[in-house]
Amino acid sequence: MVTLTPITLLPENALVNLKISGVKDMAGNLQDQPVTIEFTTGSGVEMLPGLITELSPNPSDLIISADTDIYINYSAQIDLSWINEYHYKLYDLDEGVYLESTYILSPDGKRITITPNDLLIEEQSYRVVMPDYLTDLAGNRIPYKSFIFRVTPRDFKVVESTFDYSTEIAIEPQPLFVEFNREIDAGCVNDSTVILSHNGTSIAGSTWLSGKYRAYFSPQEPLVLDANYDFKIEGVCDLLGNHITQHIGTFKTVADVGCGESEYEGECPEEGPQ
C-alpha cells in the first residue's frame, strides 16, 4: 500500500484527479496502464473525529445467536490500512484464545465486519478488540472501545441443581437451588414457581434470585426427619417470556449432612435474605 499525502490543503468543493502510472513491482514489472482516480473535496477542513455509531451484536441484546453478525459502524470513513487481524481481534474469553477471522471494510468505508472462521459456541463469552489508535481518512483519531457479548443458548433449560450433589438433605432449613442457562426474570421467581412439597403439600419458605441464572428456596421451618420431599419449578421464565416447568428432584431428609465437613461432597448453600 502506498499513501500519498499532499503538502498543501486541497481546494474546497473541487474535482480532483489522481493519476498513477509508471509503477513497478519488486520484480521490475511495469504496470500495464495508467490509472486515474477522481474524487470531489468537501467544504472546509474535517476536524471532528469519527465516532462509533453502532455495535453488533449489542451486549444488551437478550438473544445473541452463534451465527450473529459482528460489525462496528463508524460515522466517518476508516483508513483501510487498519483493517486486519493485527488491529481488530475476536477473543474467546472462556477458552483464552484469539479466533481466526476475516475482516472486511464496507464499500462506503464506515463498517467493519468480523467473520470468525468457525461458528461461535453457545454459553461462551467473546470480546471484540479494536485498535487503540484508529484514525479516519482525515487523520482524526477515533475513540477506542472494545465490547463483550455472550452467545445465548437456543433452549431455556435447567443446567444444575442441589440434587446434582446430594439426594439427602438435612432437616434444618437450608437453601435449595436450581440454575438455568438463560438469565431469569426476577418477577418469575416466587413461592408459586419454585416449590418444595411433602405428600403433595407445599412447604412454606423464602425464594430469591442469586445473580442472573440461579434461583433459591429455603424452608421456613425444619423438615420432617426420614421423609421424602419433592422440589420442582412451575413457570419460571427467562427475560424473553419463555416458561419452564420441571420436576427437579426428590430427596430424603436426614438429621444432618454436615455442610463443610469431610463427609459432605455437595455445594454448601449460600445464605438467603435476612
Long-range contacts (C-beta under 8 A, 24 or more apart in sequence): 1-80, 1-81, 3-81, 9-45, 10-41, 11-41, 12-41, 12-42, 12-43, 12-44, 13-40, 13-41, 13-42, 13-43, 14-40, 14-41, 15-39, 15-40, 16-40, 16-41, 45-138, 46-76, 46-136, 46-138, 46-140, 47-138, 47-140, 48-140, 49-76, 49-136, 49-140, 49-141, 49-142, 49-143, 50-74, 50-75, 50-76, 50-77, 50-78, 50-136, 50-140, 50-142, 51-75, 51-76, 51-142, 51-143, 52-142, 52-143, 52-145, 55-128, 55-147, 57-149, 58-149, 59-147, 59-148, 59-149, 61-149, 62-152, 62-183, 62-239, 62-240, 63-152, 63-240, 64-149, 64-150, 64-151, 64-152, 65-151, 65-152, 65-154, 66-119, 66-120, 66-121, 66-122, 66-151, 67-119, 67-120, 68-120, 68-149, 68-151, 69-113, 70-113, 70-114, 70-115, 70-116, 70-128, 71-111, 71-112, 71-113, 71-114, 72-111, 72-112, 72-128, 72-130, 73-110, 73-111, 74-110, 74-111, 74-112, 74-136, 74-142, 75-110, 76-110, 76-136, 76-137, 76-138, 76-140, 76-142, 77-108, 77-109, 77-110, 77-136, 77-137, 78-105, 78-109, 78-110, 78-112, 78-134, 78-135, 78-136, 78-137, 78-142, 79-134, 79-135, 79-136, 79-137, 80-105, 80-109, 82-131, 82-134, 82-135, 83-112, 87-130, 87-131, 87-134, 88-112, 88-114, 88-128, 88-129, 88-130, 88-131, 89-128, 89-129, 90-114, 90-116, 90-126, 90-127, 90-128, 90-129, 91-126, 91-127, 91-128, 91-129, 92-121, 92-124, 92-125, 92-126, 93-124, 93-125, 93-126, 93-127, 93-148, 94-121, 94-124, 94-125, 95-124, 99-126, 109-137, 120-151, 121-151, 122-151, 122-152, 122-153, 122-154, 123-150, 123-151, 123-152, 123-153, 123-181, 124-150, 124-151, 125-149, 125-150, 125-151, 126-150, 126-151, 152-182, 153-181, 153-182, 155-181, 156-180, 156-181, 156-182, 156-238, 156-242, 156-244, 157-181, 157-244, 158-233, 158-244, 158-246, 158-248, 161-231, 161-248, 161-249, 162-231, 162-248, 162-249, 162-251, 162-266, 162-267, 162-269, 163-231, 163-248, 163-249, 163-251, 165-265, 165-266, 165-267, 166-251, 166-257, 166-264, 166-265, 166-266, 167-249, 167-250, 167-251, 167-252, 168-251, 168-252, 168-253, 168-254, 168-257, 169-223, 169-229, 169-251, 169-252, 169-253, 169-254, 169-257, 170-253, 170-254, 170-255, 170-256, 170-257, 170-259, 171-222, 171-223, 171-224, 171-225, 171-253, 171-254, 171-255, 171-256, 172-222, 172-256, 173-205, 173-218, 173-219, 173-220, 173-221, 173-222, 173-223, 174-218, 174-219, 174-259, 174-269, 175-216, 175-217, 175-218, 175-269, 175-270, 175-271, 175-272, 176-216, 176-217, 176-218, 176-231, 176-269, 177-210, 177-214, 177-215, 177-216, 177-217, 177-269, 178-214, 178-215, 178-231, 178-233, 178-236, 178-248, 179-213, 179-214, 179-215, 180-213, 180-214, 180-215, 180-236, 180-238, 180-244, 181-213, 182-213, 182-238, 182-239, 182-240, 182-242, 183-212, 183-213, 183-238, 183-239, 184-209, 184-212, 184-213, 184-214, 184-215, 184-236, 184-237, 184-238, 184-239, 185-237, 185-238, 185-239, 185-241, 188-235, 188-236, 188-237, 188-243, 189-215, 189-236, 191-217, 192-234, 192-235, 193-233, 193-234, 193-235, 193-236, 194-233, 194-236, 195-231, 195-232, 195-233, 195-234, 196-229, 196-230, 196-231, 197-229, 197-230, 197-232, 198-223, 198-224, 198-227, 198-228, 198-229, 198-230, 203-229, 206-272, 206-273, 208-272, 208-273, 210-270, 216-269, 216-270, 216-272, 218-269, 218-272, 223-253, 224-253, 225-253, 225-254, 225-255, 226-252, 226-253, 226-254, 227-252, 227-253, 228-252, 228-253, 229-253
